[in-house]
Amino acid sequence: MKTISIQIGDRPFFSSSPAPVTPFEKTNPSPLRFAKCAASSPPRQSFPSAKGAAVRRQTEWELAPVIELKKETTKEAVCLVFEKVNTGGVQLSVFELVTAQYAANGFNLRRDWFGEGAFKGRLARLATKPLLRDTAATDFLQGVSLLYTFERQQQDVASGKIGKELTPVSAKREHILIMPLSAYERWADPLVNGFLEAEKFLRHLGFHNPSFLPYRPQIVPLAAVLTLIGERWLEPVIQDKLMRWFWCGVFGELYGSATETRIALDLQQLMRWIEDGSSPPPATIVGANFQPGRLETMRNRISAAYRGLYTLLQLQGARDFFWKAPMIEIDRNEQGIDIHHIFPRKWCEDHGIEPSIYNSIVNKTAISYKANRKIGGSAPSAYLAQIQNDPAVRLSTSAMDNIVETHCIDPAFLRADNFAGFFEDRRNRLLGIVEAAMGKKVSGMQEQVAEDASDSEDDFPVEGVSY
C-alpha cells in the first residue's frame, strides 16, 4: 500500500488506508478521493480533561482530499488542477510552467532570463534599451515558439507535407508548454538580436519614450521577423512594407486583444510578402480600417492610435513653439514635454465648447513645458504673439507661423481665434497623415467608432511627459 504524506494545519499526517470506493464513485469516477489519515508525529499528548480528550479524538482522524493523477496526464491538466485547488485562484504563468519543465532537464530558465548574482540574464541585455526594458518573459517565449514552429513548418513543406500535416505556426500557451528545451536553446540568442533590431526599427519610426509604444504584443512578431531577415529590414522596399504593416496594426487598433492568432499569422504573411513580391499583403494591412470620426474620440494616451499619431507628428518634423528645436530631439533628450491644448481649456470653456471636443487629439499637440507655461489659458492669437515677442525667442510672424505649420495647424485660424475652422482643417490634415502611414484611404463611412474612456488625460501620467 502506498503511503501519502500530507499536512493538515501544523501537524503531519499519513494515509493509513485508502478510502473505500463508494457505489457512486464506481459509476462516476473522479480523481478526487478522500484518504483516512492518522497522526504520525509528534507523539500523542496527554489531555487532562474530558474536553481535551475529545479534541485529541477529533484530530487523530481526518478525511484529507487526495487527487490522483495518472502518468499520462497532460501538463495543461495538471496546471488546471493546481489552479482549481489553489486557494488564491492564481493562474500559473506560462513562464513558470516552462521553467519547471526545463528544470527537469537541468536548465534554469529563470536564471537565463532574470540573471543571478554576477550573471546577467537576457532581460538585462534587452533592458539596456529603454524601449525594451519592459519586455516580459512570456513575450520572449512567444517569440521562441513562433520561430520554432515556423522553422518546423518550413521543414514540413520541404518534405512534401500539405494541409493539416503541416506544423501550425503558433504562440499559444498550449504550444509553448510542449516546446522542447532544444527549441529554446536553438532560438534564444537569435531572438535577442531580433528584439534589438526591433528596437532600432521603432526608434527609426520616432519612438523614444517607452510609455508611448502603441502595442507591446506587436513587437513579438516584429522581433521574430527581424530575427529571420536581420539587417535586411534597412532595405527601402522591406522597410516600407514593415512600416506599413506596423502602422496598420496601430491605427486599425488590431492588437488590443486576442493577439495570439494574429501574431502567428503576421509572421507567416509578412515573411511571404517580404520574400515574394507577388504575395498579397498581410491580413493586418488588408483588414485595418480607420474611421475619420475616431479622431474626435481619441482623448488620452491609453489609446494605441493616440500614441501612434503623437509619434507620427514628431516624425513629421514638429518643432517647439519656444525652443524652436524639433520635438523629437526634445523627447529624445528628456527635456520635458507637455501635451498642449491648442485652444486652451479655459478659452474653450468660456466659449461653450464641449470637453468631448476640446479634449480630442485634434485640439492637442506636444510642446515643451517652457512653451506651455507661456500659454496658460490665453487665446491662441494672444499666446502666439506673446511667445514670438519673448526676448528669449524673438521670432517674426512668418517664422512663428512656419513653426505652427509643423504641427499640422493652419496658423491663420489660430490668429483669428477661429476654433471651428481650425478643428475641421486640422482634422483633415491628421487624416492625411494616417492615410500616408497606412498606405490606404481611410473609410468615408460613418460607422460607430471606439471612444476613449476618459475626456481627460490627467489620470494617465507619462514618465517625462506632463499634461
C-alpha positions as CSV (number, residue, x, y, z in Angstrom):
1,M,0.0,0.0,0.0
2,K,1.4,3.5,-0.9
3,T,1.7,5.9,1.9
4,I,0.8,9.5,1.0
5,S,2.4,12.2,3.3
6,I,0.2,15.2,3.8
7,Q,-0.1,18.2,6.1
8,I,-3.2,19.3,8.0
9,G,-2.7,22.5,9.9
10,D,0.7,22.4,11.6
11,R,0.7,18.6,12.2
12,P,1.9,15.9,9.7
13,F,-0.5,13.1,8.8
14,F,-0.3,10.0,6.5
15,S,-2.9,7.9,4.8
16,S,-3.4,4.7,6.9
17,S,-5.7,3.1,4.3
18,P,-7.3,4.0,1.1
19,A,-10.8,5.3,1.4
20,P,-13.4,2.7,0.3
21,V,-14.8,3.3,-3.2
22,T,-18.5,4.2,-2.9
23,P,-21.2,2.9,-5.3
24,F,-21.4,6.5,-6.6
25,E,-17.7,6.6,-7.4
26,K,-17.9,3.3,-9.3
27,T,-20.4,4.8,-11.7
28,N,-18.9,8.4,-11.5
29,P,-15.2,8.0,-11.3
30,S,-13.3,11.1,-10.2
31,P,-9.6,11.8,-9.4
32,L,-10.6,13.4,-6.1
33,R,-10.6,10.9,-3.3
34,F,-10.6,11.2,0.5
35,A,-8.0,9.3,2.5
36,K,-8.5,8.4,6.1
37,C,-5.5,9.8,8.0
38,A,-4.0,9.3,11.4
39,A,-1.5,11.4,13.3
40,S,2.1,10.1,12.9
41,S,4.2,12.8,14.5
42,P,4.6,14.3,17.1
43,P,3.6,11.6,19.6
44,R,0.2,11.8,21.2
45,Q,-0.1,14.4,24.0
46,S,-1.9,13.9,27.3
47,F,-5.1,15.8,27.7
48,P,-6.0,16.3,31.3
49,S,-9.7,17.0,30.7
50,A,-12.6,15.3,29.0
51,K,-12.8,18.2,26.7
52,G,-9.1,17.8,25.8
53,A,-9.6,14.1,25.1
54,A,-12.4,15.0,22.7
55,V,-10.1,17.3,20.9
56,R,-7.5,14.5,20.6
57,R,-10.0,12.1,19.2
58,Q,-11.1,14.7,16.7
59,T,-7.5,15.4,15.5
60,E,-6.4,11.8,15.4
61,W,-8.5,11.0,12.3
62,E,-9.3,13.3,9.4
63,L,-10.5,12.9,5.9
64,A,-7.9,14.6,3.7
65,P,-8.5,15.2,-0.1
66,V,-6.2,13.3,-2.4
67,I,-6.1,14.0,-6.1
68,E,-4.9,11.0,-8.2
69,L,-3.3,11.9,-11.5
70,K,-2.2,9.3,-14.0
71,K,1.3,9.5,-15.5
72,E,-0.1,10.4,-18.9
73,T,-2.0,13.4,-17.6
74,T,-1.1,16.4,-19.7
75,K,0.8,19.4,-18.3
76,E,-2.2,21.6,-19.1
77,A,-4.5,19.4,-17.0
78,V,-2.0,19.3,-14.1
79,C,-1.8,23.1,-14.1
80,L,-5.6,23.3,-14.2
81,V,-6.0,21.0,-11.2
82,F,-3.4,23.1,-9.3
83,E,-5.2,26.3,-10.1
84,K,-8.6,25.0,-9.1
85,V,-7.4,23.8,-5.7
86,N,-5.2,26.8,-5.1
87,T,-7.0,28.9,-2.6
88,G,-5.7,32.0,-4.2
89,G,-7.0,31.0,-7.6
90,V,-3.9,32.4,-9.2
91,Q,-3.1,31.0,-12.7
92,L,0.4,29.8,-13.2
93,S,2.1,31.8,-15.9
94,V,3.5,30.0,-18.9
95,F,7.0,31.1,-17.9
96,E,6.6,29.4,-14.5
97,L,5.4,26.2,-16.1
98,V,8.1,26.1,-18.7
99,T,10.7,26.9,-16.0
100,A,9.6,23.8,-14.1
101,Q,9.6,21.7,-17.3
102,Y,13.1,22.8,-18.3
103,A,14.4,22.3,-14.7
104,A,13.7,18.6,-15.1
105,N,16.4,18.7,-17.9
106,G,18.8,20.6,-15.7
107,F,18.2,24.0,-17.3
108,N,17.5,27.1,-15.1
109,L,15.2,29.2,-17.3
110,R,14.6,31.8,-14.5
111,R,18.4,32.4,-14.2
112,D,18.7,32.5,-18.0
113,W,16.1,35.3,-18.2
114,F,16.4,37.3,-15.0
115,G,20.1,36.5,-14.2
116,E,21.6,35.6,-10.9
117,G,24.4,37.2,-8.9
118,A,27.1,38.4,-11.3
119,F,25.4,36.5,-14.2
120,K,23.3,38.9,-16.3
121,G,20.3,37.3,-17.9
122,R,18.8,38.0,-21.3
123,L,16.4,40.6,-19.8
124,A,19.3,42.7,-18.6
125,R,20.7,42.8,-22.1
126,L,17.3,43.9,-23.5
127,A,16.8,46.4,-20.7
128,T,19.8,48.5,-21.8
129,K,17.4,49.8,-24.5
130,P,14.6,51.9,-23.0
131,L,12.0,50.7,-25.5
132,L,12.7,47.0,-24.5
133,R,13.1,47.4,-20.7
134,D,9.5,46.1,-20.1
135,T,9.8,43.1,-22.3
136,A,8.0,40.2,-20.5
137,A,9.4,36.7,-20.2
138,T,6.1,35.5,-21.8
139,D,6.7,37.8,-24.8
140,F,10.1,36.2,-25.3
141,L,8.8,32.7,-25.0
142,Q,6.1,33.6,-27.6
143,G,8.8,34.7,-29.9
144,V,10.8,31.5,-29.5
145,S,7.6,29.5,-30.1
146,L,6.9,31.4,-33.3
147,L,10.4,30.8,-34.7
148,Y,10.5,27.1,-33.6
149,T,7.1,26.3,-35.2
150,F,7.8,28.4,-38.3
151,E,11.0,26.5,-38.9
152,R,9.3,23.2,-38.4
153,Q,6.5,24.2,-40.8
154,Q,9.1,25.1,-43.4
155,Q,10.7,21.7,-43.0
156,D,7.4,20.1,-43.4
157,V,6.8,21.9,-46.6
158,A,10.2,20.9,-47.9
159,S,9.4,17.3,-47.1
160,G,6.2,17.4,-49.2
161,K,3.6,17.6,-46.4
162,I,0.4,19.6,-47.0
163,G,-2.7,20.8,-45.2
164,K,-3.2,19.5,-41.7
165,E,0.1,17.6,-41.9
166,L,2.0,20.9,-41.6
167,T,3.1,22.1,-38.1
168,P,1.0,25.1,-37.2
169,V,2.9,28.3,-36.5
170,S,1.8,29.3,-33.0
171,A,2.5,31.4,-30.0
172,K,-0.4,29.9,-28.0
173,R,0.1,28.8,-24.4
174,E,-0.6,25.1,-25.1
175,H,2.1,25.1,-27.8
176,I,4.7,26.9,-25.7
177,L,4.1,24.3,-22.9
178,I,5.2,21.4,-25.3
179,M,8.1,23.3,-26.8
180,P,11.3,21.3,-26.1
181,L,14.3,22.8,-24.4
182,S,16.3,22.3,-27.6
183,A,14.0,24.8,-29.3
184,Y,14.7,27.4,-26.7
185,E,18.5,26.8,-26.9
186,R,18.3,27.0,-30.7
187,W,16.4,30.3,-30.9
188,A,17.0,32.3,-27.7
189,D,20.2,34.0,-28.8
190,P,19.0,34.9,-32.3
191,L,15.7,36.2,-30.9
192,V,17.6,38.6,-28.5
193,N,19.3,40.0,-31.6
194,G,15.8,40.2,-33.3
195,F,14.5,42.3,-30.4
196,L,17.5,44.6,-30.6
197,E,16.8,45.1,-34.3
198,A,13.2,45.7,-33.5
199,E,14.3,48.5,-31.1
200,K,16.3,50.1,-33.9
201,F,13.2,49.9,-36.2
202,L,11.0,51.5,-33.6
203,R,13.4,54.4,-33.0
204,H,13.5,54.8,-36.8
205,L,9.7,55.4,-36.6
206,G,10.2,58.0,-34.0
207,F,9.6,56.1,-30.7
208,H,11.9,57.1,-27.8
209,N,9.6,57.1,-24.8
210,P,8.5,53.6,-23.9
211,S,5.3,54.9,-22.4
212,F,4.2,55.8,-26.0
213,L,4.7,52.4,-27.6
214,P,1.3,51.6,-29.0
215,Y,1.1,47.8,-28.7
216,R,3.8,45.7,-26.9
217,P,2.3,42.4,-28.3
218,Q,3.0,43.7,-31.9
219,I,6.7,43.8,-31.0
220,V,6.8,40.0,-30.8
221,P,6.1,39.2,-34.5
222,L,8.3,42.2,-35.5
223,A,11.2,40.8,-33.5
224,A,10.6,37.3,-34.9
225,V,10.6,38.6,-38.5
226,L,13.8,40.7,-37.8
227,T,15.4,37.6,-36.3
228,L,14.9,35.8,-39.7
229,I,15.9,38.7,-42.0
230,G,18.4,40.5,-39.9
231,E,19.6,43.9,-41.2
232,R,17.7,43.4,-44.4
233,W,14.9,45.5,-42.8
234,L,17.1,48.5,-43.7
235,E,16.5,47.8,-47.4
236,P,14.0,50.5,-48.6
237,V,11.4,48.1,-50.1
238,I,11.4,45.8,-47.0
239,Q,11.4,48.8,-44.6
240,D,8.4,50.3,-46.4
241,K,6.5,47.1,-46.0
242,L,7.3,46.7,-42.3
243,M,6.3,50.3,-41.7
244,R,3.0,49.9,-43.5
245,W,2.2,46.7,-41.5
246,F,3.2,48.4,-38.2
247,W,1.0,51.5,-38.7
248,C,-1.9,49.5,-40.0
249,G,-1.8,47.5,-36.8
250,V,-1.7,50.7,-34.7
251,F,-4.4,52.7,-36.4
252,G,-6.6,49.7,-37.2
253,E,-6.3,49.1,-33.4
254,L,-5.9,45.4,-34.2
255,Y,-3.5,44.3,-31.4
256,G,-5.8,45.3,-28.4
257,S,-7.0,41.8,-27.6
258,A,-6.8,38.1,-28.6
259,T,-3.4,38.6,-30.2
260,E,-2.0,35.1,-30.3
261,T,-3.6,34.1,-33.6
262,R,-2.7,37.5,-35.2
263,I,0.9,37.2,-34.1
264,A,1.3,33.8,-35.8
265,L,-0.5,34.9,-39.0
266,D,1.6,38.1,-39.2
267,L,4.9,36.3,-39.0
268,Q,3.9,33.9,-41.8
269,Q,2.3,36.5,-44.1
270,L,5.0,39.1,-43.5
271,M,7.7,36.6,-44.4
272,R,5.9,35.6,-47.6
273,W,5.3,39.3,-48.5
274,I,8.9,40.2,-47.9
275,E,10.4,37.2,-49.8
276,D,7.9,37.1,-52.6
277,G,6.8,40.4,-54.1
278,S,3.8,38.8,-55.8
279,S,2.3,37.6,-52.4
280,P,-0.6,39.7,-51.0
281,P,-0.1,42.0,-48.0
282,P,-0.8,40.5,-44.6
283,A,-4.3,40.4,-43.2
284,T,-3.4,43.1,-40.7
285,I,-2.9,45.5,-43.6
286,V,-5.9,44.3,-45.6
287,G,-8.3,44.4,-42.5
288,A,-7.1,47.6,-41.0
289,N,-9.7,50.4,-41.1
290,F,-9.5,53.8,-39.6
291,Q,-12.8,55.8,-39.2
292,P,-12.5,59.6,-39.6
293,G,-14.7,60.0,-36.5
294,R,-12.1,58.2,-34.4
295,L,-10.0,61.4,-34.3
296,E,-12.7,63.1,-32.3
297,T,-12.9,60.3,-29.7
298,M,-9.1,59.9,-29.2
299,R,-8.5,61.8,-26.0
300,N,-5.8,60.1,-24.0
301,R,-2.7,58.0,-24.3
302,I,-4.4,54.8,-23.2
303,S,-5.4,54.6,-26.9
304,A,-2.7,53.0,-29.1
305,A,-3.9,55.1,-32.0
306,Y,-3.4,58.2,-29.9
307,R,0.2,57.2,-29.1
308,G,0.8,56.4,-32.7
309,L,-0.4,59.7,-34.0
310,Y,1.5,61.6,-31.3
311,T,4.7,59.9,-32.5
312,L,3.9,60.4,-36.2
313,L,3.5,64.2,-35.6
314,Q,7.0,64.3,-34.1
315,L,8.4,62.2,-37.0
316,Q,6.8,64.7,-39.5
317,G,9.1,67.4,-38.1
318,A,7.0,69.2,-35.5
319,R,9.1,71.9,-33.8
320,D,8.7,73.5,-30.4
321,F,6.9,76.9,-30.1
322,F,9.6,78.2,-27.7
323,W,12.9,76.4,-28.2
324,K,12.3,76.1,-32.0
325,A,14.0,72.7,-31.9
326,P,12.4,69.5,-33.4
327,M,10.2,67.9,-30.8
328,I,11.7,64.5,-31.5
329,E,15.1,65.9,-30.1
330,I,13.4,67.3,-27.0
331,D,11.7,64.0,-26.5
332,R,15.0,62.0,-27.0
333,N,16.9,64.3,-24.7
334,E,14.1,64.1,-22.0
335,Q,13.9,67.9,-21.7
336,G,10.3,67.8,-20.6
337,I,7.2,67.7,-22.9
338,D,3.7,68.8,-22.3
339,I,0.6,67.8,-24.2
340,H,-0.8,71.2,-25.0
341,H,-4.5,72.1,-25.8
342,I,-4.0,74.3,-28.9
343,F,-7.2,76.2,-28.0
344,P,-6.7,76.2,-24.2
345,R,-9.2,74.5,-22.0
346,K,-10.2,77.7,-20.2
347,W,-10.8,79.5,-23.5
348,C,-12.9,76.6,-24.8
349,E,-15.0,76.5,-21.6
350,D,-15.5,80.3,-21.8
351,H,-16.7,79.9,-25.4
352,G,-19.1,77.0,-24.6
353,I,-17.1,74.2,-26.4
354,E,-17.8,70.7,-25.0
355,P,-15.0,68.8,-23.3
356,S,-15.5,65.9,-25.6
357,I,-14.5,68.1,-28.4
358,Y,-11.7,70.3,-27.0
359,N,-10.1,67.2,-25.3
360,S,-9.7,65.3,-28.5
361,I,-6.4,64.8,-30.2
362,V,-7.4,67.3,-32.9
363,N,-7.0,70.0,-30.3
364,K,-3.8,68.7,-28.8
365,T,-0.1,68.7,-29.7
366,A,3.2,68.2,-28.0
367,I,5.3,71.2,-27.0
368,S,7.9,71.9,-24.3
369,Y,6.9,72.6,-20.8
370,K,8.5,76.1,-21.2
371,A,6.2,76.9,-24.1
372,N,3.1,75.5,-22.3
373,R,3.8,77.7,-19.2
374,K,3.8,80.7,-21.5
375,I,0.4,79.9,-23.0
376,G,-1.7,79.4,-19.9
377,G,-5.4,79.9,-20.7
378,S,-4.9,82.7,-23.3
379,A,-6.5,82.8,-26.7
380,P,-4.3,81.4,-29.5
381,S,-3.9,84.9,-31.0
382,A,-2.6,86.2,-27.7
383,Y,-0.2,83.4,-26.8
384,L,1.4,83.3,-30.3
385,A,2.2,87.0,-30.1
386,Q,3.5,86.6,-26.5
387,I,5.8,83.7,-27.4
388,Q,7.2,85.2,-30.6
389,N,7.9,88.5,-28.9
390,D,9.6,86.9,-25.9
391,P,13.2,88.3,-25.5
392,A,14.5,84.7,-25.5
393,V,12.7,83.8,-28.7
394,R,12.4,86.9,-31.0
395,L,10.6,85.4,-34.0
396,S,8.9,87.2,-36.9
397,T,5.2,86.4,-37.5
398,S,6.1,84.4,-40.6
399,A,8.8,82.4,-38.7
400,M,6.3,81.7,-35.9
401,D,3.7,80.6,-38.4
402,N,6.2,78.2,-40.0
403,I,6.7,76.5,-36.7
404,V,3.0,76.3,-36.1
405,E,2.6,74.7,-39.5
406,T,4.9,71.8,-38.5
407,H,2.2,70.7,-36.1
408,C,-0.3,70.3,-39.0
409,I,-2.0,73.6,-37.9
410,D,-3.0,76.5,-40.2
411,P,-1.8,79.5,-38.2
412,A,-4.4,81.8,-39.8
413,F,-7.2,80.0,-37.8
414,L,-5.2,80.5,-34.6
415,R,-4.5,84.2,-35.2
416,A,-8.2,84.7,-35.8
417,D,-9.2,82.5,-32.8
418,N,-11.4,80.5,-35.2
419,F,-12.0,77.2,-33.4
420,A,-14.4,75.7,-35.9
421,G,-12.2,76.4,-38.9
422,F,-9.1,75.2,-37.1
423,F,-10.8,72.0,-35.9
424,E,-12.1,70.9,-39.4
425,D,-8.8,71.9,-41.1
426,R,-6.6,70.0,-38.6
427,R,-8.8,67.0,-38.6
428,N,-8.3,66.7,-42.3
429,R,-4.6,67.2,-42.0
430,L,-4.3,64.4,-39.4
431,L,-6.4,62.1,-41.5
432,G,-3.9,62.7,-44.3
433,I,-1.0,61.6,-42.0
434,V,-2.8,58.5,-41.0
435,E,-3.6,57.6,-44.7
436,A,0.0,58.1,-45.7
437,A,1.3,55.8,-42.8
438,M,-1.3,53.1,-43.5
439,G,-0.8,53.3,-47.3
440,K,-4.5,53.3,-47.8
441,K,-7.5,55.6,-47.8
442,V,-9.4,55.9,-44.5
443,S,-13.0,54.8,-44.7
444,G,-15.5,57.6,-45.5
445,M,-18.4,55.5,-44.0
446,Q,-19.5,56.9,-40.7
447,E,-19.7,53.7,-38.6
448,Q,-19.7,53.6,-34.8
449,V,-16.2,54.3,-33.6
450,A,-14.3,53.4,-30.4
451,E,-14.3,56.0,-27.7
452,D,-11.7,56.6,-25.1
453,A,-12.9,56.1,-21.6
454,S,-11.9,59.5,-20.2
455,D,-12.2,63.0,-21.6
456,S,-9.1,64.0,-19.6
457,E,-5.5,62.7,-19.7
458,D,-4.7,63.8,-16.2
459,D,-5.3,60.2,-14.9
460,F,-2.7,58.8,-17.3
461,P,0.7,60.4,-16.4
462,V,3.6,59.6,-18.7
463,E,7.1,59.4,-17.5
464,G,8.9,62.5,-18.7
465,V,5.6,63.9,-20.1
466,S,3.2,66.3,-18.4
467,Y,-0.2,67.5,-19.4
